[in-house]
Amino acid sequence: MSHILMVNIPAHGHVFPTLAVVGELVRRGHRVTYAAVDDFAQALAEVGAEHLRYDSTQPLDSVGGPENGRTPLIFLDENIAILRAVREWFGDARPDAVVYDAVAFQAGRILAHTWGLPAVQSTPFFASNDTYSFVQQMMEADGAVPLTEEVLVEFGVRMAELLASNGIDEPAHEFMTRTEDLNLVHVPRFFQPHGESFDERFAFVGPCLADRAFLGEWQPPASGLPVALVSMGTVHNKHPEFFRLCVDAFAELPWHAVISVGRGMDPADLGPLPDNVEVHRWVSHLAVLRHARLVITHGGMGGVLESLDAGCPILGVPSWPDVAANTARVAELGLGRELLPAETDVSLLRAAITEVAADAAVRERGTEAQRLAREAGGATRAADEIETYLKRTA
């Protein structure tokens, strides 16, 4: 059995997709050490991972926010913090392999290189190759913050210094754009733009979902009303005006709305609620989705993939450029509808809820998307791919 090191940034949308994979590897007898901040200690314990703690350079889920023009430098600092903590923890010991998140690539690739170990990249969003670039899509999206020449120059200098100090004689551009021999993509191939253009190095394993007992339980309402889940994600989700809009929209509809606001705001800030609306700081989305007939989401890939796995129609309201490609893909494949935040009012939202929920074609395509998402293999296939790769590189 292998000792596998996993490294990740402190963001729910990046850590959560890996939990089921970790649990499956541990179930098969592998030892998994996971570098993560303390906020994920309970979640990692539940799947049987050893928690290698490190202190983030930023508050949880704010690393490199979309409004921050210094995002590359913030992520670089985060990777350096991970690198330092991992080396201190292991000392002279070594794992057998490194699995790293796509945004923790500096730490993951440097560790794999200096230790001479096989590396696997785990990607919780759209993958990139010569045909499709997710980074380019983000940079070209409306509202994207341009990177200044000053930031790019500083990033280039610091990257070169980091590589040189770790004995890596490789241009920074080549290091950053390297494609590993195994890349786990948590997106099913049908949902990936230009999915047919990716070669055998990319395993589109689809949603890898764990029970997440640490989020508690949820039960459907006794009213029997159809359930809708509303979430603006865990990053930059301080949108009281939008949540209030949803409360007002559902107040006049025969639905039961479950609103998850995250750490961005206090549920009490939404004031008095109608009987058919409940608001939580945290709630198990997977538990709600087992009963939901509609999801209203900012379009984060985690929420979109959970909705696809549930076969649930999606109303995407992209709140920042990083997620615009996700909601656009939902609309393109006819799995729901995209609304522009600036143009959305109560009447438009209420009409969209009614329209999408009543669209038989959307439901039919959602059922097919659910089948394809589950056939991608999820955590079981991801663990299979890792094991096969480690045997091949032994």
Stockholm file with secondary structure:
# STOCKHOLM 1.0

chainA/1-394         MSHILMVNIPAHGHVFPTLAVVGELVRRGHRVTYAAVDDFAQALAEVGAEHLRYDSTQPLDSVGGPENGRTPLIFLDENIAILRAVREWFGDARPDAVVYDAVAFQAGRILAHTWGLPAVQSTPFFASNDTYSFVQQMMEADGAVPLTEEVLVEFGVRMAELLASNGIDEPAHEFMTRTEDLNLVHVPRFFQPHGESFDERFAFVGPCLADRAFLGEWQPPASGLPVALVSMGTVHNKHPEFFRLCVDAFAELPWHAVISVGRGMDPADLGPLPDNVEVHRWVSHLAVLRHARLVITHGGMGGVLESLDAGCPILGVPSWPDVAANTARVAELGLGRELLPAETDVSLLRAAITEVAADAAVRERGTEAQRLAREAGGATRAADEIETYLKRTA
#=GR chainA/1-394 SS CCEEEEECCSCHHHHHHHHHHHHHHHHTTCEEEEEECGGGHHHHHHTTCEEEECCCSSCTTCTTCTTCTTHHHHHHHHHHHHHHHHHHHHTTCCCSEEEEEGGGHHHHHHHHHHHTCCEEEEESSCCCCSSCCHHHHHHHSTTCCCCCHHHHHHHHHHHHHHHHHTTCCSCHHHHHTCCCSCEEESSCTTTSTTGGGCCTTEEECCCCCCCCGGGCCCCCCTTCCCEEEEECCSSSCCCHHHHHHHHHHHHTSSCEEEEECGGGSCGGGGCSCCTTEEEESSCCHHHHHTTEEEEEECCCHHHHHHHHHHTCCEEECCCSGGGHHHHHHHHHTTSEEECCGGGCCHHHHHHHHHHHHHCHHHHHHHHHHHHHHHHTCHHHHHHHHHHHHHHHHC
#=GC SS_cons         CCEEEEECCSCHHHHHHHHHHHHHHHHTTCEEEEEECGGGHHHHHHTTCEEEECCCSSCTTCTTCTTCTTHHHHHHHHHHHHHHHHHHHHTTCCCSEEEEEGGGHHHHHHHHHHHTCCEEEEESSCCCCSSCCHHHHHHHSTTCCCCCHHHHHHHHHHHHHHHHHTTCCSCHHHHHTCCCSCEEESSCTTTSTTGGGCCTTEEECCCCCCCCGGGCCCCCCTTCCCEEEEECCSSSCCCHHHHHHHHHHHHTSSCEEEEECGGGSCGGGGCSCCTTEEEESSCCHHHHHTTEEEEEECCCHHHHHHHHHHTCCEEECCCSGGGHHHHHHHHHTTSEEECCGGGCCHHHHHHHHHHHHHCHHHHHHHHHHHHHHHHTCHHHHHHHHHHHHHHHHC
//
